[in-house]
């Protein structure tokens, strides 16, 4: 299980590698801050790490990120009803090739010892560059080691 949590940590570092400060108030022009091409469900399967990541971006500016094992697990007590072992959700904006996310809640049985959503004490904000071409979403940024990192996801719906 530790392998899966380190994968999720890497994804979070990737998404939140470049920290930004966000306004506390909601902008009336929020719809202008969402690239419609991004809306939908995107998936990346990393067979090397036995992990499947699913990101869903909704039209209302919220998102859900979930990690699943691609191998059968003997530990269903560590997953939710859909089989995800780690989830995060929050809000996002996306325009001019920059995706900014704010992670406000997380689900992790191993961390919280229950199957409930928990509000993060401090929202985790970060930005990456993105590009949507055909059915591919490419996220580009710098990880905590200072190395360039790309994550390519395929649109599933």
Backbone bond lengths (Angstrom), bond angles and torsions (degrees), N, CA, C in turn:
res aa  C-N    CA-C-N  psi(-1)  N-CA   C-N-CA  omega(-1)  CA-C   N-CA-C  phi
1 X - - - 1.443 - - 1.529 111.78 -
2 X 1.327 117.67 -32.27 1.463 120.13 -179.01 1.519 110.92 -59.15
3 X 1.350 116.29 -34.79 1.462 120.73 179.69 1.529 110.21 -59.75
4 X 1.344 116.96 -41.30 1.449 120.72 -178.20 1.514 111.73 -68.66
5 X 1.337 116.67 -37.79 1.455 119.50 -178.89 1.519 110.69 -70.76
6 X 1.325 117.36 -32.21 1.462 118.41 176.75 1.528 110.40 -70.78
7 X 1.317 117.83 -31.30 1.462 121.28 175.85 1.523 108.86 -65.08
8 X 1.331 117.08 -46.13 1.458 120.15 179.50 1.524 110.37 -62.73
9 X 1.328 116.71 -39.60 1.466 120.27 177.60 1.519 110.26 -60.83
10 X 1.339 117.09 -40.66 1.456 120.87 178.59 1.519 110.60 -62.31
11 X 1.337 116.40 -42.28 1.461 120.08 179.28 1.524 110.09 -64.27
12 X 1.332 116.53 -43.61 1.464 119.21 178.06 1.517 111.05 -62.35
13 X 1.335 116.96 -41.73 1.461 119.61 177.75 1.520 109.76 -62.32
14 X 1.331 115.93 -39.47 1.457 120.38 179.66 1.522 110.43 -61.99
15 X 1.339 116.05 -48.62 1.453 119.55 -179.06 1.518 113.04 -69.87
16 X 1.321 116.18 -29.24 1.463 119.64 -173.31 1.522 112.16 -115.15
17 X 1.300 117.83 20.63 1.460 121.86 -177.85 1.513 113.69 -63.27
18 X 1.299 117.29 -34.83 1.466 121.74 178.68 1.518 107.46 -109.75
19 X 1.324 117.14 104.00 1.461 120.86 -175.79 1.520 111.93 -77.49
20 X 1.330 114.85 142.35 1.457 122.60 176.13 1.517 108.09 -128.49
21 X 1.299 116.14 155.92 1.449 120.31 173.23 1.514 107.94 -99.86
22 X 1.310 115.99 132.89 1.456 120.66 -176.70 1.522 110.21 -113.43
23 X 1.309 115.45 153.20 1.456 121.65 177.29 1.517 109.37 -71.51
24 X 1.310 117.01 147.84 1.454 121.53 178.42 1.517 112.04 -81.73
25 X 1.311 117.41 -21.26 1.453 119.95 -178.69 1.515 110.25 -91.53
26 X 1.318 115.35 152.02 1.454 120.56 -179.88 1.519 108.93 -84.62
27 X 1.295 116.40 135.11 1.458 121.68 -178.59 1.527 109.59 -83.86
28 X 1.327 117.26 135.91 1.454 121.20 179.39 1.523 112.14 -66.27
29 X 1.317 117.08 -22.97 1.453 121.72 -179.39 1.525 111.46 -97.29
30 X 1.332 117.72 31.59 1.466 121.48 -174.98 1.520 112.10 -58.23
31 X 1.346 117.56 -35.22 1.461 119.45 -179.25 1.515 111.67 -62.08
32 X 1.330 117.31 -28.72 1.454 120.49 178.25 1.525 111.52 -71.60
33 X 1.333 117.21 -16.01 1.454 121.94 -178.89 1.524 112.87 -94.79
34 X 1.338 116.77 15.34 1.459 120.67 -179.34 1.524 109.23 -125.37
35 X 1.312 116.38 120.48 1.454 122.72 175.19 1.527 107.43 -79.30
36 X 1.310 116.90 114.39 1.471 121.85 -176.57 1.534 112.88 -58.12
37 X 1.316 117.93 -27.31 1.464 121.17 179.96 1.523 111.74 -65.29
38 X 1.311 117.38 -21.09 1.459 122.68 -178.10 1.528 112.37 -82.48
39 X 1.324 117.19 -23.25 1.465 121.48 -175.21 1.523 109.97 -64.86
40 X 1.332 115.01 129.63 1.455 121.65 179.53 1.515 110.86 138.03
41 X 1.321 115.42 -169.44 1.468 122.33 -178.49 1.515 109.39 -110.57
42 X 1.330 115.19 131.73 1.463 123.67 -176.18 1.521 108.79 -124.68
43 X 1.338 116.57 146.70 1.460 120.60 -175.46 1.527 111.35 -136.55
44 X 1.329 114.80 143.20 1.460 122.41 173.11 1.515 107.57 -132.40
45 X 1.331 116.25 129.46 1.463 120.52 176.60 1.521 108.03 -112.37
46 X 1.325 115.27 121.50 1.461 121.35 177.92 1.524 107.37 -109.47
47 X 1.341 115.89 92.44 1.467 120.64 -177.07 1.520 111.97 -64.79
48 X 1.330 116.13 -27.65 1.453 120.29 179.11 1.534 111.11 -63.99
49 X 1.324 115.94 -34.10 1.465 121.06 -178.19 1.526 112.18 -107.52
50 X 1.338 117.34 9.22 1.460 122.21 179.58 1.521 112.33 52.78
51 X 1.322 116.08 44.47 1.458 120.08 -173.41 1.531 110.87 -135.72
52 X 1.316 115.85 141.15 1.462 122.97 173.60 1.520 107.31 -122.78
53 X 1.326 116.43 125.07 1.458 120.57 177.91 1.521 108.84 -110.19
54 X 1.320 115.93 134.51 1.454 121.80 178.97 1.532 107.50 -124.15
55 X 1.336 115.52 122.42 1.463 121.89 177.27 1.523 108.21 -115.10
56 X 1.331 115.93 131.69 1.456 120.90 176.82 1.523 108.71 -123.36
57 X 1.332 114.98 127.02 1.459 122.39 177.81 1.522 107.41 -112.22
58 X 1.338 116.07 123.43 1.465 122.06 -177.37 1.525 109.98 -99.45
59 X 1.341 116.03 156.77 1.461 122.07 -177.50 1.527 112.84 -65.24
60 X 1.341 117.60 -20.95 1.465 120.28 -178.67 1.528 113.17 -84.86
61 X 1.352 117.33 5.74 1.455 120.56 178.03 1.515 114.46 88.41
62 X 1.335 117.51 12.91 1.468 120.50 175.40 1.526 108.97 -105.83
63 X 1.328 115.89 159.93 1.461 120.50 179.22 1.517 110.17 -142.57
64 X 1.331 114.98 160.12 1.459 123.36 176.94 1.517 107.26 -136.54
65 X 1.317 116.57 132.90 1.454 122.99 179.25 1.522 107.36 -124.76
66 X 1.327 118.52 129.49 1.459 121.60 -177.75 1.520 110.55 -135.79
67 X 1.335 115.60 143.40 1.461 122.17 176.47 1.522 109.60 -114.58
68 X 1.331 115.16 136.17 1.447 123.07 -179.49 1.520 108.40 -129.03
69 X 1.307 116.80 151.05 1.453 120.93 171.76 1.524 107.43 -83.45
70 X 1.340 117.16 139.33 1.468 119.33 177.24 1.518 111.39 -91.00
71 X 1.312 116.58 -1.48 1.461 121.09 174.66 1.521 107.90 -109.17
72 X 1.320 116.31 152.58 1.456 120.34 178.65 1.519 108.74 -66.07
73 X 1.323 115.19 132.64 1.455 119.48 -179.79 1.523 111.07 -106.39
74 X 1.297 115.66 146.08 1.459 121.32 175.50 1.523 110.57 -93.07
75 X 1.340 116.62 10.27 1.449 120.91 -175.61 1.530 111.57 -123.18
76 X 1.350 119.10 63.23 1.464 120.52 -178.27 1.527 112.57 -63.85
77 X 1.316 117.26 -17.62 1.468 119.44 179.06 1.526 111.84 -66.97
78 X 1.332 117.51 -12.66 1.468 121.56 179.62 1.523 112.97 -98.54
79 X 1.337 117.51 8.72 1.463 120.49 -178.44 1.527 110.62 -126.78
80 X 1.341 115.24 164.31 1.460 119.10 174.80 1.527 108.65 -88.18
81 X 1.343 116.66 -173.93 1.470 120.94 -176.42 1.522 112.97 -63.29
82 X 1.345 118.13 -21.73 1.459 121.77 178.20 1.526 112.40 -91.47
83 X 1.324 117.31 -5.92 1.459 121.06 -179.46 1.521 114.46 94.60
84 X 1.335 118.20 3.79 1.466 121.10 178.72 1.529 109.24 -77.91
85 X 1.326 116.20 137.82 1.463 119.12 177.86 1.520 112.36 -102.93
86 X 1.318 117.58 -10.00 1.462 121.20 177.86 1.521 107.53 -153.33
87 X 1.341 117.11 132.60 1.462 121.87 178.22 1.519 109.16 -138.95
88 X 1.303 115.04 152.15 1.457 120.67 170.35 1.522 107.51 -140.81
89 X 1.329 115.53 154.09 1.462 119.26 177.15 1.515 108.52 -147.53
90 X 1.317 114.62 161.18 1.449 120.06 -178.87 1.514 110.03 174.66
91 X 1.326 115.60 -144.56 1.457 121.46 -178.14 1.524 109.34 -121.75
92 X 1.337 115.54 165.34 1.464 120.10 178.28 1.522 110.17 -151.71
93 X 1.310 114.78 158.39 1.452 122.94 166.11 1.522 106.34 -130.56
94 X 1.316 116.33 151.93 1.464 120.53 -179.31 1.516 108.88 -151.76
95 X 1.308 115.16 114.68 1.459 119.57 175.91 1.518 109.03 -160.64
96 X 1.319 115.15 153.79 1.466 121.93 178.98 1.530 112.72 52.23
97 X 1.333 116.48 34.71 1.457 120.32 175.72 1.514 115.73 78.61
98 X 1.347 118.13 10.94 1.464 121.11 178.82 1.532 108.77 -121.19
99 X 1.334 115.87 123.15 1.457 123.20 176.90 1.520 107.79 -103.20
100 X 1.330 116.56 122.32 1.457 121.70 178.78 1.524 107.88 -117.79
101 X 1.323 116.79 125.16 1.458 121.48 -179.17 1.524 110.01 -118.59
102 X 1.323 113.88 151.63 1.455 121.91 172.94 1.524 106.27 -127.69
103 X 1.321 117.01 111.94 1.458 121.83 -179.75 1.525 107.94 -87.64
104 X 1.327 116.50 116.02 1.463 120.35 -174.18 1.526 113.85 -110.87
105 X 1.323 118.07 -23.15 1.465 122.09 -178.66 1.528 109.19 -138.68
106 X 1.336 115.27 152.23 1.462 119.01 176.82 1.515 111.10 -143.16
107 X 1.331 114.27 156.05 1.456 124.08 178.03 1.514 107.12 -125.36
108 X 1.320 117.56 122.84 1.461 121.50 177.69 1.525 108.36 -159.35
109 X 1.333 116.14 108.79 1.461 120.27 -179.62 1.525 110.43 -62.65
110 X 1.326 117.26 -41.12 1.461 119.35 -176.99 1.528 111.88 -66.95
111 X 1.332 117.08 -30.80 1.464 119.97 -179.40 1.526 111.90 -82.53
112 X 1.338 117.07 -45.92 1.459 120.95 -173.36 1.529 114.16 -100.27
113 X 1.330 116.90 -10.22 1.467 122.21 179.48 1.531 112.99 63.64
114 X 1.332 116.84 26.57 1.451 121.75 173.47 1.531 108.46 -152.58
115 X 1.312 116.09 176.45 1.465 120.74 -178.56 1.530 110.13 -112.18
116 X 1.317 115.66 51.20 1.461 122.67 -178.64 1.524 109.95 -121.45
117 X 1.344 115.85 158.03 1.457 121.29 171.58 1.523 108.42 -78.79
118 X 1.327 116.72 140.97 1.459 122.02 178.69 1.520 109.46 -126.04
119 X 1.327 115.17 134.72 1.459 119.88 176.95 1.519 108.76 -73.75
120 X 1.320 115.81 133.31 1.464 119.92 177.58 1.518 108.45 -73.74
121 X 1.324 116.60 137.41 1.465 120.56 -179.96 1.525 111.06 -60.22
122 X 1.301 116.64 -43.45 1.457 122.32 176.32 1.517 107.59 -123.65
123 X 1.324 116.26 119.67 1.464 119.82 177.96 1.526 108.15 -59.91
124 X 1.314 116.18 138.51 1.453 122.49 -179.39 1.521 108.04 -99.20
125 X 1.327 117.15 113.05 1.458 122.26 -177.14 1.524 109.70 -107.17
126 X 1.318 116.62 142.16 1.451 120.46 177.03 1.511 111.74 -165.22
127 X 1.319 115.65 165.37 1.462 121.30 -178.29 1.521 111.03 -135.45
128 X 1.324 115.01 148.63 1.464 122.54 172.44 1.522 107.24 -139.35
129 X 1.301 116.31 159.52 1.457 120.90 171.66 1.516 107.67 -79.90
130 X 1.329 116.21 148.03 1.458 119.15 178.40 1.516 110.10 -141.09
131 X 1.331 114.11 158.46 1.458 121.32 175.46 1.524 107.83 -146.80
132 X 1.329 116.27 133.07 1.459 121.79 175.02 1.514 107.11 -110.70
133 X 1.329 115.97 123.33 1.461 121.47 177.29 1.521 107.54 -139.37
134 X 1.327 115.24 120.74 1.459 122.21 -175.04 1.528 108.04 56.13
135 X 1.336 117.95 -121.48 1.467 120.65 -179.77 1.523 112.29 -105.81
136 X 1.336 117.26 24.71 1.469 122.28 -179.15 1.523 110.80 -116.74
137 X 1.326 115.30 135.41 1.463 122.59 173.96 1.522 106.60 -115.29
138 X 1.321 116.42 121.04 1.462 121.27 178.35 1.517 108.70 -109.84
139 X 1.338 115.74 123.18 1.454 122.31 175.18 1.519 107.22 -105.24
140 X 1.315 116.83 129.82 1.470 121.58 -177.09 1.512 109.64 -128.88
141 X 1.314 115.42 134.41 1.456 120.28 178.67 1.509 111.07 -166.49
142 X 1.296 114.98 -167.67 1.458 121.83 179.35 1.522 107.12 -117.59
143 X 1.352 116.59 128.41 1.455 119.18 179.28 1.531 110.39 -80.38
144 X 1.317 117.01 -179.38 1.468 120.93 -176.66 1.522 113.17 -66.55
145 X 1.328 117.68 -16.45 1.467 121.12 176.99 1.520 111.41 -86.19
146 X 1.336 117.01 0.61 1.453 121.01 -179.79 1.514 113.62 81.40
147 X 1.341 116.89 11.47 1.460 120.83 -179.17 1.525 110.07 -98.79
148 X 1.339 115.36 144.10 1.460 119.85 175.75 1.520 109.26 -64.61
149 X 1.322 116.39 140.99 1.454 121.44 -178.32 1.517 108.68 -138.56
150 X 1.330 117.05 134.31 1.457 122.91 175.17 1.511 109.31 -120.59
151 X 1.309 115.91 140.38 1.459 122.38 175.05 1.528 105.97 -127.29
152 X 1.330 116.61 123.62 1.467 121.20 -179.20 1.521 108.76 -110.74
153 X 1.315 115.29 124.62 1.460 122.56 179.93 1.520 109.35 -116.90
154 X 1.329 116.72 150.73 1.458 123.03 179.07 1.513 108.86 -109.33
155 X 1.332 116.94 137.81 1.462 120.75 -179.47 1.521 109.28 -72.44
156 X 1.318 116.18 129.77 1.457 120.60 179.31 1.522 111.99 -109.59
157 X 1.334 118.12 -22.63 1.482 122.02 172.65 1.497 110.66 -169.10
